[in-house]
């Protein structure tokens, strides 16, 4: 998992990229989360939100961003599905998954009981977003069922997080221009709360990885 300094560095870099590279980097990160398991290393979800903020500045098109994120998520997860179908047993031997074996077992059980619905929900959890496609392939879920559930989740997730960044950036601009100091203070408090929750969750995941056994 990532600490605050790495995330801050990453966010700053995306915001400073030329428009064309913003699309490229975000697409690669979203694609690679499940296809290449880089969801354990780099924050694809964070990159989508930041790209939404960049769109609010007029540097990238928000509609194009939403479409790109959704397509990259569907394709990346499909690759992850077929990787899991072909090399699933080897994937489970990966060190990072061995440390989270209890979570993996729960995910497999969730797939067995709730199938496509669990695939859809997995898109909204960092750990499951990275492993769910591979586990779905490993469990021999029919690809058609997986694709429908995965595509639905990708649309909901991709559009929601892109717009989250977009409207957050737009609101910030308006507040800076028109709002009182009171309004700015409220925004700051909300941002602090959101960031605190985010990093507490990251720290909890990090502690789980270092638990013995």
C-alpha positions as CSV (number, residue, x, y, z in Angstrom):
1,X,0.0,0.0,0.0
2,X,1.0,3.7,-0.4
3,X,1.9,6.3,2.2
4,X,0.7,9.9,2.0
5,X,3.9,11.3,0.4
6,X,3.8,8.8,-2.5
7,X,0.1,9.6,-3.2
8,X,0.8,13.3,-3.0
9,X,3.7,13.0,-5.4
10,X,1.6,10.9,-7.8
11,X,-1.3,13.3,-7.7
12,X,1.0,16.3,-8.4
13,X,2.5,14.5,-11.3
14,X,-0.8,13.8,-13.0
15,X,-2.0,17.4,-12.6
16,X,1.2,18.6,-14.3
17,X,1.0,16.3,-17.3
18,X,0.0,17.6,-20.8
19,X,-3.6,16.7,-21.6
20,X,-2.8,13.8,-23.9
21,X,-0.6,12.2,-21.3
22,X,-3.4,12.6,-18.7
23,X,-5.6,10.3,-20.8
24,X,-2.8,7.9,-21.5
25,X,-1.6,7.5,-17.9
26,X,-5.1,7.2,-16.4
27,X,-6.1,4.6,-19.0
28,X,-2.9,2.5,-18.4
29,X,-3.4,2.6,-14.6
30,X,-7.1,1.7,-14.7
31,X,-6.3,-1.1,-17.2
32,X,-3.4,-2.4,-15.2
33,X,-5.2,-2.6,-11.8
34,X,-6.6,-6.0,-12.6
35,X,-4.8,-7.0,-15.8
36,X,-1.3,-6.5,-14.3
37,X,-2.2,-6.4,-10.5
38,X,-0.7,-2.9,-10.2
39,X,-3.7,-2.0,-8.1
40,X,-1.5,-3.2,-5.2
41,X,1.2,-0.7,-6.1
42,X,-0.4,2.4,-7.8
43,X,-3.7,4.2,-7.0
44,X,-5.8,3.8,-10.1
45,X,-8.9,5.1,-8.4
46,X,-7.0,8.2,-7.2
47,X,-5.8,8.8,-10.7
48,X,-9.4,8.9,-12.0
49,X,-10.4,11.4,-9.4
50,X,-7.4,13.6,-10.1
51,X,-8.1,13.4,-13.8
52,X,-11.6,14.5,-13.1
53,X,-10.2,17.6,-11.3
54,X,-8.0,18.3,-14.3
55,X,-11.2,18.0,-16.5
56,X,-12.8,20.7,-14.3
57,X,-10.0,23.0,-15.3
58,X,-10.8,22.5,-19.0
59,X,-7.6,20.6,-19.8
60,X,-9.3,17.3,-20.6
61,X,-12.8,16.5,-21.7
62,X,-14.9,15.0,-18.9
63,X,-17.1,12.9,-21.3
64,X,-14.0,11.5,-23.1
65,X,-12.5,10.8,-19.7
66,X,-15.5,8.9,-18.5
67,X,-15.6,6.8,-21.7
68,X,-11.9,6.1,-21.5
69,X,-12.0,5.0,-17.9
70,X,-14.9,2.7,-18.4
71,X,-13.4,1.1,-21.5
72,X,-10.0,0.7,-19.9
73,X,-11.6,-0.9,-16.8
74,X,-13.6,-3.4,-18.9
75,X,-10.7,-4.4,-21.1
76,X,-8.2,-4.6,-18.1
77,X,-10.6,-6.7,-16.1
78,X,-11.3,-9.0,-19.0
79,X,-7.6,-9.6,-19.4
80,X,-7.4,-10.3,-15.6
81,X,-10.3,-12.8,-16.0
82,X,-8.5,-14.8,-18.7
83,X,-5.2,-14.6,-16.8
84,X,-7.0,-16.1,-13.7
85,X,-8.7,-18.7,-15.9
86,X,-5.3,-19.8,-17.3
87,X,-2.9,-19.3,-14.4
88,X,-5.2,-19.0,-11.4
89,X,-3.4,-21.4,-9.1
90,X,-0.1,-19.7,-9.7
91,X,-1.7,-16.3,-9.0
92,X,-2.8,-17.5,-5.6
93,X,0.8,-18.3,-4.8
94,X,1.8,-14.7,-5.2
95,X,3.3,-13.4,-2.0
96,X,1.0,-10.4,-1.8
97,X,-2.0,-12.7,-2.0
98,X,-0.6,-15.1,0.5
99,X,-0.5,-12.3,3.0
100,X,-4.2,-11.6,2.3
101,X,-5.3,-15.2,2.1
102,X,-8.3,-14.7,4.4
103,X,-9.5,-11.9,2.2
104,X,-9.0,-14.0,-0.9
105,X,-10.9,-16.9,0.5
106,X,-13.8,-14.6,1.4
107,X,-13.8,-13.2,-2.1
108,X,-13.9,-16.7,-3.6
109,X,-16.8,-17.6,-1.2
110,X,-18.6,-14.4,-2.2
111,X,-18.2,-15.3,-5.9
112,X,-19.5,-18.8,-5.2
113,X,-22.6,-17.5,-3.4
114,X,-23.4,-14.2,-5.2
115,X,-21.5,-14.5,-8.5
116,X,-22.1,-11.6,-10.8
117,X,-23.4,-9.3,-8.0
118,X,-20.2,-9.8,-6.1
119,X,-18.2,-8.9,-9.3
120,X,-20.2,-5.7,-9.5
121,X,-19.6,-4.8,-5.9
122,X,-15.9,-5.7,-6.1
123,X,-15.3,-2.8,-8.5
124,X,-15.8,-0.4,-5.5
125,X,-13.2,-1.9,-3.2
126,X,-9.5,-1.4,-3.8
127,X,-8.4,-5.0,-3.0
128,X,-11.2,-6.7,-4.8
129,X,-10.9,-4.4,-7.8
130,X,-7.4,-5.8,-8.3
131,X,-8.1,-9.5,-7.7
132,X,-11.8,-10.1,-8.5
133,X,-11.4,-10.6,-12.3
134,X,-8.6,-13.1,-11.8
135,X,-10.6,-14.9,-9.1
136,X,-13.7,-14.9,-11.3
137,X,-11.6,-16.6,-14.0
138,X,-10.2,-19.0,-11.5
139,X,-13.6,-20.0,-10.3
140,X,-14.7,-20.7,-13.9
141,X,-17.5,-18.2,-13.9
142,X,-18.9,-18.0,-17.4
143,X,-17.3,-15.0,-19.2
144,X,-20.6,-13.7,-20.4
145,X,-21.9,-13.4,-16.9
146,X,-18.7,-11.9,-15.7
147,X,-18.6,-9.3,-18.6
148,X,-22.1,-8.1,-17.9
149,X,-21.5,-7.7,-14.2
150,X,-18.0,-6.2,-14.7
151,X,-19.1,-3.8,-17.4
152,X,-22.0,-2.6,-15.2
153,X,-19.6,-2.0,-12.3
154,X,-17.1,-0.3,-14.6
155,X,-19.7,2.1,-15.9
156,X,-21.0,3.0,-12.4
157,X,-17.4,3.3,-10.9
158,X,-15.8,5.0,-13.8
159,X,-18.5,7.7,-14.3
160,X,-18.9,8.2,-10.6
161,X,-15.3,8.8,-9.7
162,X,-14.6,10.9,-12.8
163,X,-17.5,13.1,-11.9
164,X,-16.5,13.2,-8.3
165,X,-13.2,14.7,-9.3
166,X,-14.8,17.0,-11.8
167,X,-17.4,18.5,-9.5
168,X,-15.0,18.7,-6.6
169,X,-12.7,20.8,-8.9
170,X,-15.5,22.9,-10.1
171,X,-16.8,23.5,-6.6
172,X,-13.3,24.5,-5.4
173,X,-13.0,27.0,-8.2
174,X,-16.3,28.6,-7.4
175,X,-15.6,28.8,-3.7
176,X,-12.3,30.4,-4.4
177,X,-14.0,33.1,-6.4
178,X,-17.3,33.8,-4.6
179,X,-17.6,32.0,-1.2
180,X,-16.9,33.4,2.2
181,X,-14.2,32.3,4.5
182,X,-16.8,30.2,6.2
183,X,-17.6,28.3,3.1
184,X,-13.9,27.7,2.5
185,X,-13.5,26.4,6.1
186,X,-16.3,23.9,5.5
187,X,-14.7,22.7,2.3
188,X,-11.3,22.3,4.1
189,X,-13.0,20.3,6.9
190,X,-14.7,18.0,4.4
191,X,-11.4,17.4,2.5
192,X,-9.6,16.6,5.8
193,X,-12.2,14.1,6.8
194,X,-12.2,12.4,3.4
195,X,-8.4,12.3,3.3
196,X,-8.2,11.0,6.9
197,X,-10.7,8.2,6.1
198,X,-8.7,7.3,3.0
199,X,-5.4,7.0,4.7
200,X,-6.8,5.2,7.7
201,X,-8.1,2.6,5.4
202,X,-4.7,2.4,3.7
203,X,-3.0,2.0,7.0
204,X,-5.4,-0.7,8.0
205,X,-4.7,-2.6,4.8
206,X,-0.9,-2.2,5.4
207,X,-1.3,-3.6,8.9
208,X,-3.2,-6.6,7.6
209,X,-0.3,-7.3,5.1
210,X,2.2,-7.4,8.0
211,X,0.1,-9.6,10.2
212,X,1.9,-12.9,10.9
213,X,0.7,-16.0,9.2
